[in-house]
Amino acid sequence: MRADELHELMRALPVSADDALLRHGRALILAPHADDESLGCGGLIATLCRSCLPPYVLVVTDGTGSHPNSRAYPAGRLRAVREAEALAATAALGLSPEDVGFLRLRDTAAPRDGVGLEAACARIEAVAQEQGCDTLLAPWLLDPHCDHEAVQLMARRIAARMGLRLLSYPVWGWLIAPDVELSPEMPLRGFRLDIADHLASKQAAIRLHVSQYGDLITDDPEGFRLPSALLSVFEQPHETFIETAPAPAPGSPP
């Protein structure tokens, strides 16, 4: 299936009422980097906060890969900036600081297999248990970013072991070129959440990730900047969530 055909199917998913997620209890939102929670789930976070059942947001990597050549913002300072931005952004959506955590895995190196993957899964499972979560959200497996793919693989294993419902949210996947051939899981199941009432809050949250707009850190010409094409995707009054199967049985490919 071509990417443009899959995108059309995603845009045609039914619009669901809030209780499509709420009836499943508290949600744990895994964000590979600080800003993914606002981009992919900002409206959902605001919706759940209004429902008096706020989610828990766990930022998986330390975010230090966005400006690796900056002298003004070495890794330690950049990590602190990005975590402060995440706290400010989620607060703008209604979330309390105690409902946000940071796993601090190295940016662009989230583990996909072996001991590292199992250690990361164990830490996330501990958070899910402590916070009483029974729904897990993670980036879409077809998001073309190594950390997004890794976090989805973690989520599938955790969902299988803990019996959690797993929903995937696309971020970079919206920018896959239309003619690229994809092999999505079929049938595509999921829903779109109407976030019109929270769109202004979501936009405000995204803007609070100041370091990712290119105007704060100016001494790294190769530093990351959120592209306008991606930002325009998240100006829409819906967010997309795809029902995702847990990890396959041991010995099968993920």
KELUMBA-876396 format. One record per atom (N, C-alpha, C): atom name; x, y, z. Coordinates in nm, 3 decimals. Layout:
N
{CA {X Y Z}};
...
# end
This chain:
254
{N {0.084 -0.119 0.000}};
{CA {0.000 0.000 0.000}};
{C {0.088 0.125 0.000}};
{N {0.052 0.220 -0.084}};
{CA {0.125 0.346 -0.088}};
{C {0.094 0.431 0.037}};
{N {0.190 0.516 0.073}};
{CA {0.173 0.598 0.192}};
{C {0.052 0.690 0.180}};
{N {0.028 0.745 0.063}};
{CA {-0.087 0.836 0.051}};
{C {-0.218 0.761 0.070}};
{N {-0.224 0.635 0.027}};
{CA {-0.345 0.556 0.048}};
{C {-0.366 0.526 0.196}};
{N {-0.256 0.495 0.265}};
{CA {-0.267 0.467 0.408}};
{C {-0.306 0.593 0.484}};
{N {-0.249 0.707 0.447}};
{CA {-0.286 0.833 0.512}};
{C {-0.436 0.862 0.495}};
{N {-0.488 0.832 0.377}};
{CA {-0.632 0.854 0.356}};
{C {-0.716 0.763 0.446}};
{N {-0.673 0.640 0.462}};
{CA {-0.744 0.549 0.553}};
{C {-0.740 0.601 0.697}};
{N {-0.627 0.655 0.735}};
{CA {-0.613 0.709 0.871}};
{C {-0.702 0.831 0.890}};
{N {-0.711 0.915 0.787}};
{CA {-0.795 1.034 0.797}};
{C {-0.943 0.999 0.793}};
{N {-0.975 0.877 0.750}};
{CA {-1.114 0.834 0.744}};
{C {-1.157 0.751 0.864}};
{N {-1.068 0.731 0.961}};
{CA {-1.105 0.657 1.081}};
{C {-1.220 0.729 1.151}};
{N {-1.308 0.656 1.217}};
{CA {-1.424 0.721 1.279}};
{C {-1.383 0.817 1.390}};
{N {-1.459 0.924 1.401}};
{CA {-1.439 1.018 1.511}};
{C {-1.508 0.961 1.633}};
{N {-1.434 0.949 1.741}};
{CA {-1.485 0.881 1.859}};
{C {-1.510 0.979 1.971}};
{N {-1.603 0.943 2.057}};
{CA {-1.629 1.021 2.177}};
{C {-1.516 1.001 2.276}};
{N {-1.507 1.090 2.373}};
{CA {-1.400 1.084 2.472}};
{C {-1.393 0.947 2.540}};
{N {-1.507 0.885 2.565}};
{CA {-1.506 0.763 2.645}};
{C {-1.447 0.643 2.571}};
{N {-1.413 0.661 2.442}};
{CA {-1.345 0.553 2.372}};
{C {-1.213 0.519 2.441}};
{N {-1.151 0.616 2.502}};
{CA {-1.030 0.590 2.578}};
{C {-1.056 0.587 2.727}};
{N {-1.142 0.674 2.775}};
{CA {-1.162 0.687 2.918}};
{C {-1.212 0.560 2.983}};
{N {-1.293 0.483 2.912}};
{CA {-1.349 0.362 2.974}};
{C {-1.243 0.257 3.002}};
{N {-1.124 0.278 2.949}};
{CA {-1.017 0.181 2.971}};
{C {-0.926 0.222 3.086}};
{N {-0.956 0.326 3.157}};
{CA {-0.876 0.362 3.273}};
{C {-0.763 0.457 3.240}};
{N {-0.667 0.465 3.330}};
{CA {-0.559 0.563 3.316}};
{C {-0.463 0.525 3.204}};
{N {-0.412 0.628 3.136}};
{CA {-0.323 0.607 3.022}};
{C {-0.180 0.643 3.058}};
{N {-0.086 0.566 3.006}};
{CA {0.056 0.598 3.010}};
{C {0.099 0.634 2.869}};
{N {0.143 0.758 2.850}};
{CA {0.185 0.807 2.718}};
{C {0.337 0.805 2.713}};
{N {0.392 0.726 2.620}};
{CA {0.536 0.720 2.599}};
{C {0.573 0.818 2.488}};
{N {0.659 0.914 2.521}};
{CA {0.707 1.012 2.424}};
{C {0.856 0.986 2.401}};
{N {0.897 0.950 2.280}};
{CA {1.040 0.926 2.257}};
{C {1.127 1.047 2.293}};
{N {1.075 1.166 2.262}};
{CA {1.147 1.290 2.291}};
{C {1.048 1.390 2.351}};
{N {1.100 1.483 2.429}};
{CA {1.018 1.594 2.473}};
{C {0.973 1.672 2.350}};
{N {0.848 1.680 2.328}};
{CA {0.768 1.745 2.222}};
{C {0.675 1.646 2.154}};
{N {0.713 1.516 2.152}};
{CA {0.625 1.417 2.088}};
{C {0.491 1.407 2.159}};
{N {0.492 1.425 2.293}};
{CA {0.366 1.419 2.367}};
{C {0.272 1.532 2.325}};
{N {0.326 1.650 2.297}};
{CA {0.244 1.763 2.256}};
{C {0.198 1.749 2.112}};
{N {0.288 1.705 2.025}};
{CA {0.255 1.691 1.883}};
{C {0.150 1.583 1.862}};
{N {0.177 1.463 1.912}};
{CA {0.089 1.351 1.883}};
{C {-0.030 1.335 1.975}};
{N {-0.019 1.384 2.099}};
{CA {-0.121 1.356 2.200}};
{C {-0.165 1.479 2.279}};
{N {-0.129 1.599 2.235}};
{CA {-0.162 1.717 2.313}};
{C {-0.310 1.733 2.341}};
{N {-0.392 1.711 2.239}};
{CA {-0.536 1.721 2.258}};
{C {-0.590 1.613 2.349}};
{N {-0.534 1.493 2.337}};
{CA {-0.575 1.382 2.424}};
{C {-0.539 1.413 2.569}};
{N {-0.419 1.464 2.592}};
{CA {-0.378 1.497 2.728}};
{C {-0.474 1.598 2.789}};
{N {-0.507 1.703 2.713}};
{CA {-0.600 1.804 2.763}};
{C {-0.738 1.746 2.789}};
{N {-0.783 1.657 2.700}};
{CA {-0.913 1.591 2.718}};
{C {-0.916 1.509 2.846}};
{N {-0.811 1.431 2.868}};
{CA {-0.807 1.344 2.985}};
{C {-0.792 1.425 3.114}};
{N {-0.719 1.535 3.107}};
{CA {-0.707 1.620 3.226}};
{C {-0.843 1.680 3.263}};
{N {-0.919 1.720 3.164}};
{CA {-1.052 1.774 3.191}};
{C {-1.144 1.667 3.248}};
{N {-1.118 1.540 3.213}};
{CA {-1.204 1.431 3.260}};
{C {-1.175 1.392 3.405}};
{N {-1.072 1.455 3.464}};
{CA {-1.029 1.423 3.601}};
{C {-0.960 1.287 3.610}};
{N {-0.917 1.233 3.496}};
{CA {-0.837 1.111 3.495}};
{C {-0.713 1.138 3.410}};
{N {-0.623 1.224 3.458}};
{CA {-0.508 1.265 3.377}};
{C {-0.417 1.148 3.345}};
{N {-0.351 1.152 3.230}};
{CA {-0.256 1.047 3.197}};
{C {-0.124 1.069 3.269}};
{N {-0.035 0.973 3.255}};
{CA {0.104 0.991 3.297}};
{C {0.187 0.995 3.171}};
{N {0.272 1.096 3.157}};
{CA {0.359 1.112 3.040}};
{C {0.501 1.074 3.080}};
{N {0.560 0.982 3.005}};
{CA {0.698 0.940 3.029}};
{C {0.780 0.971 2.905}};
{N {0.875 1.064 2.918}};
{CA {0.965 1.099 2.809}};
{C {1.083 1.002 2.813}};
{N {1.106 0.931 2.703}};
{CA {1.197 0.816 2.706}};
{C {1.343 0.855 2.688}};
{N {1.375 0.944 2.595}};
{CA {1.515 0.980 2.574}};
{C {1.545 1.118 2.631}};
{N {1.674 1.149 2.639}};
{CA {1.715 1.273 2.706}};
{C {1.713 1.395 2.615}};
{N {1.687 1.378 2.485}};
{CA {1.673 1.492 2.395}};
{C {1.803 1.560 2.357}};
{N {1.917 1.502 2.394}};
{CA {2.044 1.571 2.370}};
{C {2.095 1.557 2.227}};
{N {2.023 1.485 2.143}};
{CA {2.068 1.468 2.005}};
{C {2.024 1.578 1.912}};
{N {1.945 1.672 1.960}};
{CA {1.891 1.774 1.868}};
{C {1.995 1.878 1.828}};
{N {2.092 1.907 1.917}};
{CA {2.195 2.007 1.887}};
{C {2.330 1.956 1.938}};
{N {2.383 1.852 1.877}};
{CA {2.502 1.787 1.932}};
{C {2.629 1.872 1.923}};
{N {2.631 1.975 1.838}};
{CA {2.752 2.055 1.818}};
{C {2.748 2.189 1.891}};
{N {2.643 2.211 1.970}};
{CA {2.631 2.339 2.039}};
{C {2.728 2.344 2.158}};
{N {2.806 2.453 2.166}};
{CA {2.892 2.473 2.282}};
{C {2.816 2.544 2.394}};
{N {2.721 2.628 2.355}};
{CA {2.642 2.699 2.456}};
{C {2.548 2.606 2.530}};
{N {2.506 2.499 2.462}};
{CA {2.413 2.404 2.521}};
{C {2.470 2.263 2.512}};
{N {2.572 2.233 2.594}};
{CA {2.622 2.095 2.598}};
{C {2.514 2.001 2.649}};
{N {2.543 1.873 2.645}};
{CA {2.439 1.773 2.670}};
{C {2.363 1.795 2.800}};
{N {2.434 1.821 2.909}};
{CA {2.365 1.838 3.037}};
{C {2.270 1.956 3.038}};
{N {2.314 2.067 2.983}};
{CA {2.227 2.185 2.980}};
{C {2.110 2.165 2.885}};
{N {2.136 2.103 2.770}};
{CA {2.029 2.080 2.674}};
{C {1.923 1.987 2.733}};
{N {1.967 1.884 2.803}};
{CA {1.871 1.793 2.866}};
{C {1.782 1.869 2.964}};
{N {1.842 1.954 3.046}};
{CA {1.763 2.030 3.143}};
{C {1.664 2.123 3.074}};
{N {1.706 2.186 2.964}};
{CA {1.616 2.275 2.890}};
{C {1.498 2.197 2.834}};
{N {1.527 2.084 2.774}};
{CA {1.419 2.007 2.711}};
{C {1.322 1.951 2.814}};
{N {1.372 1.911 2.929}};
{CA {1.283 1.862 3.033}};
{C {1.197 1.976 3.088}};
{N {1.256 2.094 3.103}};
{CA {1.177 2.209 3.148}};
{C {1.070 2.245 3.047}};
{N {1.103 2.235 2.919}};
{CA {1.004 2.262 2.814}};
{C {0.890 2.161 2.821}};
{N {0.924 2.034 2.843}};
{CA {0.820 1.932 2.853}};
{C {0.726 1.959 2.970}};
{N {0.782 1.999 3.082}};
{CA {0.699 2.030 3.199}};
{C {0.610 2.151 3.172}};
{N {0.664 2.253 3.106}};
{CA {0.583 2.371 3.074}};
{C {0.473 2.336 2.974}};
{N {0.507 2.256 2.874}};
{CA {0.409 2.221 2.771}};
{C {0.295 2.136 2.828}};
{N {0.329 2.036 2.908}};
{CA {0.223 1.952 2.965}};
{C {0.140 2.030 3.067}};
{N {0.202 2.126 3.136}};
{CA {0.125 2.211 3.227}};
{C {0.023 2.294 3.149}};
{N {0.062 2.339 3.030}};
{CA {-0.031 2.416 2.946}};
{C {-0.151 2.332 2.903}};
{N {-0.133 2.201 2.904}};
{CA {-0.241 2.109 2.869}};
{C {-0.321 2.066 2.991}};
{N {-0.278 2.107 3.109}};
{CA {-0.352 2.077 3.231}};
{C {-0.290 1.971 3.318}};
{N {-0.169 1.923 3.284}};
{CA {-0.108 1.812 3.357}};
{C {-0.017 1.865 3.468}};
{N {-0.021 1.800 3.581}};
{CA {0.063 1.837 3.695}};
{C {0.204 1.781 3.676}};
{N {0.306 1.847 3.734}};
{CA {0.444 1.798 3.719}};
{C {0.464 1.656 3.771}};
{N {0.388 1.617 3.873}};
{CA {0.405 1.482 3.926}};
{C {0.354 1.374 3.830}};
{N {0.287 1.415 3.725}};
{CA {0.237 1.320 3.625}};
{C {0.326 1.316 3.501}};
{N {0.450 1.363 3.515}};
{CA {0.546 1.362 3.404}};
{C {0.676 1.302 3.456}};
{N {0.733 1.207 3.381}};
{CA {0.859 1.145 3.420}};
{C {0.957 1.143 3.304}};
{N {1.084 1.117 3.333}};
{CA {1.190 1.118 3.233}};
{C {1.278 0.994 3.250}};
{N {1.284 0.912 3.145}};
{CA {1.364 0.789 3.152}};
{C {1.511 0.817 3.121}};
{N {1.539 0.918 3.042}};
{CA {1.674 0.967 3.013}};
{C {1.763 0.866 2.942}};
{N {1.706 0.786 2.852}};
{CA {1.789 0.708 2.762}};
{C {1.855 0.803 2.661}};
{N {1.966 0.760 2.603}};
{CA {2.039 0.850 2.514}};
{C {1.961 0.873 2.385}};
{N {1.948 0.999 2.349}};
{CA {1.876 1.038 2.227}};
{C {1.943 0.976 2.105}};
{N {1.861 0.928 2.012}};
{CA {1.899 0.858 1.889}};
{C {1.958 0.721 1.915}};
{N {1.953 0.672 2.039}};
{CA {2.011 0.541 2.070}};
{C {1.919 0.459 2.159}};
{N {1.788 0.482 2.154}};
{CA {1.696 0.399 2.232}};
{C {1.710 0.254 2.187}};
{N {1.727 0.161 2.279}};
{CA {1.758 0.022 2.241}};
{C {1.640 -0.048 2.174}};
{N {1.673 -0.130 2.077}};
{CA {1.572 -0.205 2.002}};
{C {1.575 -0.353 2.033}};
{N {1.678 -0.399 2.102}};
{CA {1.688 -0.542 2.131}};
{C {1.784 -0.563 2.247}};
{N {1.797 -0.688 2.287}};
{CA {1.895 -0.726 2.385}};
{C {1.868 -0.675 2.526}};
{N {1.976 -0.670 2.604}};
{CA {1.967 -0.631 2.744}};
{C {1.915 -0.490 2.760}};
{N {1.957 -0.401 2.672}};
{CA {1.912 -0.262 2.681}};
{C {1.763 -0.249 2.666}};
{N {1.707 -0.321 2.569}};
{CA {1.561 -0.318 2.549}};
{C {1.489 -0.372 2.671}};
{N {1.535 -0.483 2.725}};
{CA {1.468 -0.543 2.839}};
{C {1.476 -0.453 2.962}};
{N {1.590 -0.386 2.980}};
{CA {1.604 -0.295 3.095}};
{C {1.509 -0.178 3.082}};
{N {1.497 -0.123 2.961}};
{CA {1.406 -0.011 2.940}};
{C {1.261 -0.055 2.963}};
{N {1.226 -0.172 2.913}};
{CA {1.090 -0.223 2.934}};
{C {1.060 -0.240 3.082}};
{N {1.156 -0.291 3.157}};
{CA {1.134 -0.312 3.300}};
{C {1.108 -0.179 3.371}};
{N {1.179 -0.076 3.333}};
{CA {1.159 0.055 3.395}};
{C {1.022 0.112 3.360}};
{N {0.980 0.094 3.236}};
{CA {0.849 0.145 3.196}};
{C {0.738 0.066 3.264}};
{N {0.755 -0.065 3.274}};
{CA {0.656 -0.148 3.342}};
{C {0.639 -0.104 3.487}};
{N {0.749 -0.069 3.552}};
{CA {0.741 -0.023 3.691}};
{C {0.659 0.105 3.702}};
{N {0.676 0.194 3.606}};
{CA {0.597 0.319 3.606}};
{C {0.450 0.287 3.584}};
{N {0.421 0.200 3.488}};
{CA {0.281 0.164 3.459}};
{C {0.213 0.105 3.582}};
{N {0.284 0.020 3.654}};
{CA {0.227 -0.041 3.775}};
{C {0.208 0.064 3.884}};
{N {0.308 0.145 3.904}};
{CA {0.301 0.247 4.010}};
{C {0.188 0.346 3.985}};
{N {0.166 0.380 3.859}};
{CA {0.065 0.480 3.824}};
{C {-0.073 0.419 3.798}};
{N {-0.085 0.289 3.803}};
{CA {-0.214 0.225 3.783}};
{C {-0.267 0.240 3.642}};
{N {-0.180 0.228 3.542}};
{CA {-0.219 0.248 3.402}};
{C {-0.259 0.116 3.338}};
{N {-0.365 0.119 3.259}};
{CA {-0.402 0.000 3.183}};
{C {-0.417 0.027 3.035}};
{N {-0.382 0.147 2.991}};
{CA {-0.376 0.180 2.849}};
{C {-0.239 0.242 2.822}};
{N {-0.175 0.197 2.716}};
{CA {-0.041 0.243 2.681}};
{C {-0.047 0.308 2.544}};
{N {0.016 0.425 2.532}};
{CA {0.025 0.492 2.403}};
{C {0.171 0.510 2.365}};
{N {0.203 0.483 2.239}};
{CA {0.340 0.492 2.189}};
{C {0.335 0.535 2.043}};
{N {0.446 0.587 1.991}};
{CA {0.448 0.627 1.851}};
{C {0.422 0.509 1.757}};
{N {0.373 0.541 1.642}};
{CA {0.343 0.445 1.536}};
{C {0.471 0.375 1.490}};
{N {0.464 0.245 1.467}};
{CA {0.582 0.170 1.424}};
{C {0.636 0.221 1.291}};
{N {0.550 0.277 1.205}};
{CA {0.595 0.326 1.074}};
{C {0.649 0.467 1.079}};
{N {0.654 0.529 1.197}};
{CA {0.722 0.659 1.208}};
{C {0.869 0.640 1.170}};
{N {0.919 0.714 1.072}};
{CA {1.057 0.692 1.026}};
{C {1.160 0.762 1.114}};
{N {1.170 0.719 1.239}};
{CA {1.271 0.769 1.332}};
{C {1.311 0.654 1.422}};
{N {1.441 0.635 1.441}};
{CA {1.488 0.517 1.515}};
{C {1.434 0.512 1.658}};
{N {1.425 0.626 1.726}};
{CA {1.376 0.625 1.864}};
{C {1.226 0.596 1.869}};
{N {1.151 0.644 1.771}};
{CA {1.007 0.616 1.767}};
{C {0.984 0.466 1.746}};
{N {1.060 0.408 1.655}};
{CA {1.047 0.264 1.631}};
{C {1.083 0.185 1.757}};
{N {1.190 0.226 1.824}};
{CA {1.233 0.154 1.944}};
{C {1.128 0.161 2.054}};
{N {1.068 0.278 2.073}};
{CA {0.968 0.293 2.179}};
{C {0.843 0.212 2.146}};
{N {0.807 0.203 2.019}};
{CA {0.694 0.118 1.982}};
{C {0.724 -0.029 2.013}};
{N {0.845 -0.073 1.985}};
{CA {0.881 -0.212 2.016}};
{C {0.876 -0.237 2.165}};
{N {0.923 -0.141 2.244}};
{CA {0.911 -0.153 2.390}};
{C {0.765 -0.166 2.430}};
{N {0.682 -0.079 2.375}};
{CA {0.541 -0.077 2.412}};
{C {0.472 -0.209 2.381}};
{N {0.505 -0.270 2.267}};
{CA {0.443 -0.397 2.231}};
{C {0.477 -0.508 2.331}};
{N {0.601 -0.510 2.374}};
{CA {0.640 -0.611 2.471}};
{C {0.573 -0.588 2.606}};
{N {0.570 -0.463 2.647}};
{CA {0.509 -0.430 2.775}};
{C {0.360 -0.460 2.773}};
{N {0.293 -0.421 2.664}};
{CA {0.148 -0.446 2.654}};
{C {0.118 -0.595 2.662}};
{N {0.201 -0.676 2.599}};
{CA {0.179 -0.821 2.603}};
{C {0.199 -0.876 2.743}};
{N {0.304 -0.832 2.810}};
{CA {0.335 -0.886 2.942}};
{C {0.237 -0.841 3.048}};
{N {0.186 -0.717 3.034}};
{CA {0.100 -0.661 3.138}};
{C {-0.048 -0.665 3.101}};
{N {-0.080 -0.710 2.980}};
{CA {-0.220 -0.715 2.938}};
{C {-0.281 -0.577 2.917}};
{N {-0.203 -0.482 2.867}};
{CA {-0.250 -0.345 2.848}};
{C {-0.306 -0.326 2.708}};
{N {-0.402 -0.236 2.697}};
{CA {-0.446 -0.191 2.565}};
{C {-0.336 -0.101 2.509}};
{N {-0.306 -0.117 2.379}};
{CA {-0.200 -0.040 2.316}};
{C {-0.256 0.040 2.200}};
{N {-0.233 0.171 2.205}};
{CA {-0.270 0.262 2.097}};
{C {-0.144 0.328 2.044}};
{N {-0.137 0.343 1.911}};
{CA {-0.022 0.409 1.848}};
{C {-0.065 0.543 1.791}};
{N {0.024 0.641 1.805}};
{CA {-0.004 0.773 1.749}};
{C {0.105 0.810 1.648}};
{N {0.068 0.850 1.528}};
{CA {0.167 0.888 1.428}};
{C {0.218 1.030 1.450}};
{N {0.347 1.048 1.428}};
{CA {0.408 1.182 1.429}};
{C {0.478 1.201 1.294}};
{N {0.600 1.152 1.282}};
{CA {0.674 1.167 1.156}};
{C {0.613 1.084 1.043}};
{N {0.532 0.986 1.078}};
{CA {0.470 0.904 0.975}};
{C {0.381 0.981 0.880}};
{N {0.331 1.096 0.925}};
{CA {0.248 1.179 0.837}};
{C {0.328 1.238 0.721}};
{N {0.461 1.243 0.733}};
{CA {0.543 1.306 0.629}};
{C {0.606 1.205 0.534}};
{N {0.572 1.078 0.545}};
{CA {0.624 0.980 0.450}};
{C {0.576 1.018 0.309}};
{N {0.667 1.018 0.214}};
{CA {0.634 1.058 0.077}};
{C {0.518 0.975 0.022}};
{N {0.426 1.037 -0.051}};
{CA {0.304 0.969 -0.095}};
{C {0.327 0.840 -0.170}};
{N {0.434 0.831 -0.250}};
{CA {0.452 0.713 -0.335}};
{C {0.533 0.602 -0.271}};
{N {0.569 0.617 -0.144}};
{CA {0.645 0.512 -0.075}};
{C {0.553 0.394 -0.046}};
{N {0.601 0.275 -0.076}};
{CA {0.524 0.154 -0.048}};
{C {0.544 0.112 0.097}};
{N {0.434 0.090 0.168}};
{CA {0.437 0.051 0.308}};
{C {0.369 -0.083 0.326}};
{N {0.400 -0.149 0.434}};
{CA {0.335 -0.276 0.468}};
{C {0.269 -0.261 0.604}};
{N {0.159 -0.189 0.612}};
{CA {0.094 -0.167 0.742}};
{C {0.024 -0.293 0.790}};
{N {0.003 -0.296 0.921}};
{CA {-0.079 -0.403 0.975}};
{C {-0.222 -0.382 0.929}};
{N {-0.282 -0.483 0.882}};
{CA {-0.419 -0.473 0.832}};
{C {-0.507 -0.571 0.906}};
{N {-0.634 -0.543 0.926}};
{CA {-0.698 -0.417 0.886}};
{C {-0.659 -0.303 0.980}};
{N {-0.666 -0.182 0.929}};
{CA {-0.636 -0.065 1.009}};
{C {-0.755 -0.035 1.100}};
{N {-0.732 -0.038 1.230}};
{CA {-0.837 -0.010 1.326}};
{C {-0.792 0.101 1.419}};
{N {-0.884 0.184 1.457}};
{CA {-0.852 0.292 1.549}};
{C {-0.959 0.398 1.544}};
{N {-0.923 0.517 1.586}};
{CA {-1.021 0.626 1.588}};
{C {-0.949 0.759 1.583}};
{N {-1.024 0.862 1.549}};
{CA {-0.976 1.000 1.558}};
{C {-1.050 1.067 1.673}};
{N {-0.974 1.140 1.753}};
{CA {-1.032 1.211 1.866}};
{C {-1.054 1.356 1.827}};
{N {-1.176 1.406 1.849}};
{CA {-1.208 1.545 1.823}};
{C {-1.144 1.631 1.931}};
{N {-1.048 1.714 1.893}};
{CA {-0.978 1.798 1.992}};
{C {-1.003 1.947 1.966}};
{N {-1.110 1.978 1.895}};
{CA {-1.136 2.118 1.860}};
{C {-1.137 2.208 1.983}};
{N {-1.193 2.159 2.093}};
{CA {-1.200 2.241 2.214}};
{C {-1.064 2.263 2.278}};
{N {-0.966 2.181 2.241}};
{CA {-0.834 2.188 2.304}};
{C {-0.724 2.225 2.205}};
{N {-0.762 2.260 2.083}};
{CA {-0.661 2.285 1.981}};
{C {-0.572 2.404 2.017}};
{N {-0.629 2.509 2.073}};
{CA {-0.549 2.626 2.111}};
{C {-0.448 2.589 2.220}};
{N {-0.490 2.507 2.315}};
{CA {-0.397 2.463 2.420}};
{C {-0.287 2.376 2.362}};
{N {-0.323 2.290 2.268}};
{CA {-0.222 2.205 2.204}};
{C {-0.120 2.290 2.129}};
{N {-0.167 2.389 2.054}};
{CA {-0.075 2.475 1.981}};
{C {0.016 2.551 2.076}};
{N {-0.039 2.596 2.187}};
{CA {0.043 2.666 2.287}};
{C {0.149 2.573 2.344}};
{N {0.112 2.447 2.371}};
{CA {0.207 2.350 2.425}};
{C {0.320 2.323 2.326}};
{N {0.287 2.307 2.199}};
{CA {0.390 2.282 2.098}};
{C {0.488 2.399 2.093}};
{N {0.438 2.521 2.100}};
{CA {0.526 2.639 2.093}};
{C {0.618 2.650 2.214}};
{N {0.582 2.587 2.325}};
{CA {0.666 2.594 2.444}};
{C {0.792 2.508 2.434}};
{N {0.800 2.425 2.332}};
{CA {0.922 2.350 2.306}};
{C {1.017 2.441 2.225}};
{N {1.060 2.548 2.289}};
{CA {1.130 2.657 2.221}};
{C {1.260 2.611 2.158}};
{N {1.332 2.521 2.223}};
{CA {1.462 2.477 2.170}};
{C {1.451 2.408 2.036}};
{N {1.332 2.361 2.002}};
{CA {1.312 2.288 1.877}};
{C {1.267 2.376 1.760}};
{N {1.260 2.507 1.785}};
{CA {1.220 2.600 1.679}};
{C {1.338 2.670 1.614}};
{N {1.460 2.654 1.668}};
{CA {1.578 2.709 1.604}};
{C {1.618 2.848 1.646}};
{N {1.541 2.913 1.733}};
{CA {1.572 3.050 1.772}};
{C {1.644 3.059 1.906}};
{N {1.641 2.952 1.985}};
{CA {1.706 2.953 2.115}};
{C {1.853 2.913 2.103}};
{N {1.878 2.804 2.034}};
{CA {2.014 2.752 2.020}};
{C {2.062 2.786 1.879}};
{N {2.154 2.879 1.872}};
{CA {2.192 2.934 1.742}};
{C {2.336 2.902 1.702}};
{N {2.408 2.824 1.782}};
{CA {2.548 2.797 1.751}};
{C {2.573 2.657 1.696}};
{N {2.470 2.594 1.643}};
{CA {2.484 2.463 1.580}};
{C {2.409 2.466 1.447}};
{N {2.479 2.496 1.338}};
{CA {2.412 2.506 1.208}};
{C {2.340 2.378 1.166}};
{N {2.383 2.265 1.221}};
{CA {2.320 2.138 1.186}};
{C {2.214 2.096 1.288}};
{N {2.182 2.186 1.380}};
{CA {2.084 2.154 1.483}};
{C {1.945 2.132 1.427}};
{N {1.866 2.058 1.503}};
{CA {1.730 2.024 1.461}};
{C {1.637 2.145 1.470}};
{N {1.543 2.150 1.376}};
{CA {1.437 2.251 1.379}};
{C {1.308 2.183 1.334}};
{N {1.201 2.201 1.411}};
{CA {1.072 2.142 1.371}};
{C {1.032 2.197 1.235}};
{N {1.012 2.111 1.136}};
{CA {0.977 2.159 1.002}};
{C {0.833 2.208 0.996}};
{N {0.811 2.309 0.914}};
{CA {0.676 2.365 0.902}};
{C {0.578 2.262 0.850}};
{N {0.626 2.169 0.764}};
{CA {0.535 2.066 0.711}};
{C {0.480 1.979 0.823}};
{N {0.563 1.950 0.923}};
{CA {0.516 1.869 1.035}};
{C {0.423 1.951 1.124}};
{N {0.459 2.073 1.153}};
{CA {0.376 2.157 1.239}};
{C {0.237 2.176 1.179}};
{N {0.229 2.189 1.048}};
{CA {0.098 2.210 0.985}};
{C {0.007 2.089 1.002}};
{N {0.065 1.968 1.010}};
{CA {-0.016 1.848 1.031}};
{C {-0.094 1.858 1.161}};
{N {-0.031 1.916 1.263}};
{CA {-0.091 1.918 1.396}};
{C {-0.169 2.047 1.424}};
{N {-0.208 2.114 1.316}};
{CA {-0.302 2.225 1.328}};
{C {-0.446 2.179 1.308}};
{N {-0.463 2.049 1.285}};
{CA {-0.595 1.995 1.257}};
{C {-0.670 1.964 1.387}};
{N {-0.805 1.967 1.384}};
{CA {-0.884 1.947 1.506}};
{C {-0.908 1.800 1.543}};
{N {-0.822 1.710 1.495}};
{CA {-0.833 1.569 1.530}};
{C {-0.695 1.512 1.558}};
{N {-0.690 1.413 1.646}};
{CA {-0.571 1.333 1.665}};
{C {-0.604 1.188 1.632}};
{N {-0.507 1.117 1.577}};
{CA {-0.529 0.981 1.528}};
{C {-0.462 0.879 1.620}};
{N {-0.538 0.775 1.653}};
{CA {-0.489 0.668 1.739}};
{C {-0.523 0.533 1.675}};
{N {-0.422 0.450 1.662}};
{CA {-0.435 0.322 1.592}};
{C {-0.427 0.208 1.692}};
{N {-0.529 0.123 1.693}};
{CA {-0.527 0.005 1.779}};
{C {-0.414 -0.087 1.732}};
{N {-0.330 -0.129 1.826}};
{CA {-0.209 -0.202 1.792}};
{C {-0.201 -0.331 1.872}};
{N {-0.165 -0.437 1.802}};
{CA {-0.151 -0.567 1.869}};
{C {-0.024 -0.568 1.952}};
{N {-0.026 -0.639 2.067}};
{CA {0.097 -0.653 2.147}};
{C {0.203 -0.730 2.072}};
{N {0.318 -0.750 2.134}};
{CA {0.428 -0.822 2.072}};
{C {0.385 -0.963 2.037}};
{N {0.439 -1.017 1.926}};
{CA {0.410 -1.157 1.892}};
{C {0.475 -1.252 1.993}};
{N {0.441 -1.377 1.980}};
{CA {0.499 -1.478 2.070}};
{C {0.651 -1.482 2.054}};
{N {0.723 -1.523 2.159}};
{CA {0.869 -1.533 2.151}};
{C {0.911 -1.617 2.032}};
{N {1.016 -1.567 1.963}};
{CA {1.064 -1.637 1.846}};
{C {1.007 -1.585 1.717}};
{N {0.900 -1.503 1.725}};
{CA {0.842 -1.443 1.605}};
{C {0.902 -1.305 1.587}};
{N {0.902 -1.251 1.464}};
{CA {0.953 -1.116 1.442}};
{C {0.863 -1.017 1.507}};
{N {0.913 -0.898 1.556}};
{CA {0.831 -0.797 1.621}};
{C {0.740 -0.729 1.520}};
# end
